[in-house]
Amino acid sequence: MKKFLIFASLILLSMNGCAGSQTSPSSATNDAGASLEFRHTTMLDSSNPFAKPSALPYGIADFAHIKSEDYKPAIEAGMAQQLEEIAQIADQTAEPTFENTLVAFEKTGELLKRADNPFSNAAASDLNDVLKATANELAPKMAAHNDAIYLNEKLFKRIETLYNKRDTLNLDAESMRLLEVYYRKFVRAGAKLTPEQKKEISAINAELASLETRFGQNILDEVNDSAVLVDTVEELDGFSQSEIDKAAADAKARGQEGKYLIVLDNTSIQSSLKTLKNRALRERIHKVSLSRGMRGNAFDNRANAIRLIELRAKRAKLLGYDSYAAYALEDQMAANVKNVNDMLYALVAPAKASLEREAAELQALIDAQNGGFKLEAWDWMFYAEQLRKQKYALDDNALKPYFELDNVIQNGVFYAANILYGVTFKERHDIATLNSDARVFEVFDADGKAIGLFIGDYFARDSKLGGAWMTEQITQSKLLGQLPVIENQINIAKPANGEKVLLTYEEVRTIFHEFGHALHGLLSDVNYPRLSGTNVSNDFVEFPSQFNETWAAHPKVLANYAVHYETGEKLPQELLDKVIAAAKFNQGYMTVEYLAATILDQLWHQMTLEEIEAIKDKDFATVETELLEKVGLNIPMTPPRYRSTYFMHIFANGYNAKYYAYIWSEVLDADAEQWFKTNGMSRETGMQFRNKVLSRGNTAESMSLYRDFTGREPSIEPLLIRRGLK
């Protein structure tokens, strides 16, 4: 997932880590060669580590000297300074030009970006009480700051003037794209509303920001609070010794020495259900998982979810849309509600048919073992794992010794990137990171030129949000002279006793996926930070990441990293064949749980205000069930990948009405995989993908980038075949 940071500034401008000190004026050159001097009356105390640009390589934040208390004053001073800069652009007496308005805009907010980007990362990956309080306090202030810019009438008039005469400005293609993106951003923010409507939308935005922050924090608190405590080791029959040791260590860390703690995954279905033989414990874990955010405690998210849906619908109506989904989809590849619904509902019937076949096979397995019970949700993963072993003689525990973390990183993801794009990676130990487990790699192009930094933070911890994501601490920009600093956050269980980190194949795929996002940021080659890297639509941003998963199972790549961590033996061909053959196994289940979540997202956000008003006083779980029932996806045996109360993507992470983006992007990904199968895995084909997709950011419409790469429209057929739905 490309993280739309939940505590980040809504402005989403690039961090300028290379500009001059904030205590002296900065400038933006106009068309005539003169400079617009940014002068500040608000200064940050010089003792604050953000007062000056970092002296570290690439301008990376100096985490060795940053305390949690440093972020708030730096961000507040940064907001004040940026508003001064915006006022100086808006108040110019000179006629608006591309340089003195848009280029100047691109250069604002240096201090804010310098403090806000690392703060956002810290609040998501190493949250503590100080950061939590800071996030809660700053969220509405950030929203107000955003509105002060995008609802600034004088600034918008300058941009609108340029937009209206854009065909006479002789702009290059990237500059024209920047003008169009800015104009659309201002209009969609409400720049054309009346003063009264602007006040209303600002109040909505402030409340949304606070609610989204609280919703995300509640998810993390609820995951920690819902961990399942087990009294005896006998109940953990089926766990490996490493998993038992970790459960014991986790319990001890929470004052429960002698017991065992099973920490919940981010998703509805828990990975522990694959191997635990104790059916009663499986049921307990499953029911606890589904109850998160609906237990009536301090972390209950039901009221927050309804209020978020209501506020978003109100905001959309103010802006002239029938529903929030209509508003949200307008600037995506999908373009409108109908296109999204058509794709999603076309997949429901084949996915359910596949699910029914899979369920029948699992029930037959239970009956053959004289189980004497009907298949339930907490049984599915346990018996699916048995069936997978039966069909393919494939055992995760037999595979894991071949997927040691460092081998996967160095000889898997980095190796594939070198073959395709010519880049190499050198680990650096001289740069402090937010968490000591994180690793820093300098990235070099084929000619030896440094192009950025990559940081990998791979381990789960109580202070870290669940899931996996990519963030940009510094965004690539030729205008600002910035090279990218990109981070991947993963949640792999860290072994208790310093043992080697051995991964499941799904964890391997996750690492390849997030590194695809990282490549999108690292290989960006654009002028303007707003158009750089992953600053593209949600339903295109997942394309490079999902496509990068392709290389995890490519024979050439797999042979290079899938090496037994003790013996050095390569993964036997027969095991490799089984991995590939098993790729379509359980895809009906996986597709249905995903569709249930993404259609639930659409159903919430396609509601009108009147429809939302009608359900506000109803029981939340009942409403959720009725929504799924309407589309034939209320299947207790296959719950949505995320229930609404812990659906981080859509209530706290920028994927609201856009969770469909994963399968939309997978259409492109599966089609692109066919292109590579035809043309081969080589530096030549890789560079075509790099030059026409990865390096381009948002400098053109997403579909035109895709067509330019493949020379054709994408087809859905490869996706259906890949998922075993055809």
ZIRA-V937571 format. One record per backbone hydrogen bond with DSSP energy under -0.5 kcal/mol. CO is the residue of the C=O (numbers start at 1). NH is the residue of the N-H. If there is no record, write none. Layout:
co->[CO & CO]
nh->[NH & NH]
//
This chain:
co->[1 & 1 & 3 & 5 & 9 & 15 & 21 & 26 & 28 & 30 & 34 & 35 & 36 & 36 & 37 & 38 & 41 & 45 & 48 & 51 & 56 & 57 & 61 & 62 & 63 & 65 & 67 & 68 & 69 & 70 & 71 & 72 & 73 & 74 & 75 & 76 & 77 & 78 & 79 & 80 & 81 & 82 & 83 & 84 & 85 & 86 & 87 & 89 & 97 & 97 & 98 & 98 & 99 & 101 & 102 & 103 & 104 & 105 & 109 & 110 & 111 & 112 & 113 & 115 & 116 & 117 & 118 & 119 & 120 & 121 & 122 & 124 & 128 & 129 & 130 & 131 & 132 & 133 & 134 & 135 & 136 & 137 & 138 & 139 & 140 & 141 & 142 & 143 & 144 & 145 & 146 & 146 & 147 & 149 & 151 & 152 & 153 & 154 & 155 & 156 & 157 & 158 & 159 & 160 & 161 & 163 & 165 & 166 & 172 & 173 & 174 & 175 & 176 & 177 & 178 & 179 & 180 & 181 & 182 & 183 & 184 & 185 & 186 & 186 & 187 & 190 & 194 & 195 & 196 & 197 & 198 & 199 & 200 & 201 & 202 & 203 & 204 & 205 & 206 & 207 & 208 & 209 & 210 & 211 & 212 & 213 & 214 & 215 & 216 & 217 & 218 & 219 & 220 & 221 & 222 & 223 & 224 & 227 & 228 & 230 & 232 & 233 & 234 & 236 & 237 & 239 & 240 & 241 & 242 & 243 & 244 & 245 & 246 & 247 & 247 & 248 & 249 & 250 & 251 & 251 & 252 & 256 & 260 & 261 & 262 & 270 & 271 & 272 & 272 & 277 & 278 & 279 & 280 & 281 & 282 & 283 & 284 & 285 & 286 & 287 & 288 & 289 & 291 & 293 & 293 & 297 & 301 & 302 & 303 & 304 & 305 & 306 & 307 & 308 & 309 & 310 & 311 & 312 & 313 & 314 & 315 & 316 & 317 & 323 & 324 & 325 & 326 & 327 & 329 & 329 & 334 & 336 & 337 & 338 & 339 & 340 & 341 & 342 & 343 & 344 & 344 & 345 & 347 & 348 & 349 & 350 & 351 & 352 & 353 & 354 & 355 & 356 & 357 & 358 & 359 & 360 & 361 & 362 & 363 & 364 & 365 & 366 & 367 & 376 & 376 & 377 & 379 & 380 & 381 & 382 & 383 & 384 & 385 & 386 & 387 & 388 & 388 & 389 & 393 & 395 & 395 & 396 & 397 & 399 & 400 & 400 & 401 & 402 & 403 & 404 & 405 & 406 & 407 & 408 & 408 & 409 & 412 & 413 & 414 & 415 & 416 & 417 & 417 & 418 & 424 & 426 & 428 & 430 & 432 & 435 & 439 & 440 & 441 & 442 & 443 & 443 & 444 & 445 & 449 & 451 & 452 & 453 & 454 & 455 & 455 & 456 & 456 & 457 & 458 & 461 & 463 & 469 & 470 & 471 & 471 & 474 & 477 & 477 & 482 & 484 & 485 & 485 & 486 & 487 & 488 & 489 & 492 & 495 & 500 & 501 & 504 & 505 & 506 & 507 & 508 & 509 & 510 & 511 & 512 & 513 & 513 & 514 & 515 & 516 & 517 & 518 & 519 & 521 & 526 & 527 & 528 & 529 & 531 & 532 & 534 & 537 & 537 & 538 & 540 & 540 & 541 & 542 & 543 & 544 & 545 & 546 & 547 & 548 & 549 & 549 & 550 & 554 & 555 & 556 & 557 & 557 & 558 & 561 & 562 & 564 & 569 & 572 & 572 & 573 & 574 & 575 & 576 & 577 & 578 & 580 & 581 & 582 & 584 & 586 & 587 & 588 & 589 & 590 & 591 & 592 & 593 & 593 & 594 & 595 & 596 & 597 & 598 & 599 & 600 & 601 & 602 & 604 & 605 & 607 & 608 & 609 & 610 & 611 & 612 & 612 & 615 & 619 & 620 & 621 & 622 & 623 & 624 & 625 & 626 & 627 & 628 & 628 & 628 & 629 & 633 & 634 & 635 & 636 & 641 & 643 & 644 & 646 & 647 & 647 & 648 & 648 & 649 & 649 & 653 & 655 & 655 & 658 & 659 & 660 & 660 & 661 & 662 & 663 & 664 & 665 & 666 & 667 & 668 & 669 & 670 & 671 & 672 & 673 & 674 & 675 & 676 & 680 & 682 & 683 & 684 & 685 & 686 & 687 & 688 & 689 & 689 & 690 & 693 & 693 & 695 & 696 & 701 & 702 & 703 & 704 & 705 & 706 & 707 & 716 & 716 & 717 & 718 & 719 & 720 & 720 & 721]
nh->[3 & 470 & 5 & 8 & 12 & 17 & 24 & 38 & 36 & 33 & 30 & 37 & 28 & 38 & 39 & 26 & 43 & 48 & 51 & 22 & 59 & 60 & 63 & 65 & 66 & 67 & 70 & 71 & 73 & 74 & 75 & 76 & 77 & 78 & 79 & 80 & 81 & 82 & 83 & 84 & 85 & 86 & 87 & 88 & 89 & 90 & 91 & 92 & 101 & 102 & 102 & 103 & 104 & 105 & 106 & 107 & 107 & 108 & 113 & 114 & 115 & 116 & 117 & 119 & 120 & 121 & 122 & 123 & 124 & 125 & 126 & 465 & 132 & 133 & 134 & 135 & 136 & 137 & 138 & 139 & 140 & 141 & 142 & 143 & 144 & 145 & 146 & 147 & 148 & 149 & 149 & 150 & 151 & 152 & 153 & 156 & 157 & 158 & 159 & 160 & 161 & 162 & 163 & 164 & 165 & 166 & 168 & 169 & 176 & 177 & 178 & 179 & 180 & 181 & 182 & 183 & 184 & 185 & 186 & 187 & 188 & 189 & 190 & 191 & 190 & 193 & 198 & 199 & 200 & 201 & 202 & 203 & 204 & 205 & 206 & 207 & 208 & 209 & 210 & 211 & 212 & 213 & 214 & 215 & 216 & 217 & 218 & 219 & 220 & 221 & 222 & 223 & 224 & 225 & 226 & 264 & 227 & 229 & 262 & 260 & 235 & 236 & 237 & 239 & 277 & 238 & 244 & 245 & 246 & 247 & 248 & 249 & 250 & 251 & 261 & 252 & 253 & 254 & 254 & 256 & 255 & 259 & 230 & 263 & 228 & 273 & 274 & 275 & 276 & 279 & 282 & 283 & 284 & 285 & 286 & 287 & 288 & 289 & 290 & 291 & 292 & 292 & 294 & 301 & 302 & 300 & 305 & 306 & 307 & 308 & 309 & 310 & 311 & 312 & 313 & 314 & 315 & 316 & 317 & 318 & 319 & 321 & 320 & 327 & 328 & 329 & 330 & 330 & 332 & 335 & 336 & 340 & 341 & 342 & 343 & 344 & 345 & 346 & 347 & 347 & 348 & 349 & 351 & 352 & 353 & 354 & 355 & 356 & 357 & 358 & 359 & 360 & 361 & 362 & 363 & 364 & 365 & 366 & 367 & 368 & 369 & 371 & 370 & 379 & 380 & 381 & 383 & 384 & 385 & 386 & 387 & 388 & 389 & 390 & 391 & 392 & 394 & 393 & 395 & 398 & 399 & 400 & 401 & 402 & 403 & 503 & 565 & 563 & 503 & 408 & 409 & 410 & 411 & 412 & 413 & 414 & 416 & 417 & 418 & 419 & 420 & 421 & 423 & 422 & 444 & 442 & 440 & 432 & 63 & 438 & 456 & 428 & 454 & 426 & 451 & 452 & 424 & 448 & 445 & 484 & 443 & 486 & 441 & 457 & 488 & 439 & 458 & 490 & 492 & 464 & 127 & 489 & 3 & 473 & 487 & 485 & 481 & 482 & 477 & 453 & 473 & 474 & 455 & 471 & 457 & 469 & 460 & 498 & 502 & 405 & 508 & 509 & 510 & 511 & 512 & 513 & 514 & 515 & 516 & 516 & 517 & 518 & 519 & 520 & 521 & 522 & 523 & 524 & 478 & 479 & 531 & 532 & 698 & 535 & 536 & 540 & 541 & 542 & 543 & 544 & 545 & 546 & 547 & 548 & 549 & 549 & 550 & 551 & 552 & 553 & 553 & 558 & 559 & 560 & 560 & 561 & 562 & 563 & 571 & 568 & 564 & 575 & 576 & 577 & 578 & 579 & 580 & 581 & 582 & 583 & 584 & 585 & 587 & 590 & 591 & 592 & 593 & 594 & 595 & 596 & 597 & 641 & 598 & 599 & 600 & 601 & 602 & 603 & 604 & 605 & 606 & 607 & 325 & 324 & 612 & 613 & 614 & 615 & 615 & 616 & 618 & 623 & 624 & 625 & 626 & 627 & 628 & 629 & 630 & 631 & 631 & 633 & 634 & 632 & 635 & 636 & 638 & 639 & 268 & 646 & 647 & 648 & 650 & 651 & 652 & 653 & 653 & 655 & 4 & 658 & 659 & 661 & 662 & 663 & 664 & 665 & 666 & 667 & 668 & 669 & 670 & 671 & 672 & 673 & 674 & 675 & 676 & 677 & 678 & 679 & 680 & 682 & 686 & 687 & 688 & 689 & 690 & 691 & 692 & 693 & 694 & 695 & 696 & 697 & 525 & 699 & 705 & 706 & 707 & 708 & 709 & 710 & 711 & 719 & 720 & 721 & 722 & 723 & 725 & 726 & 724]
//
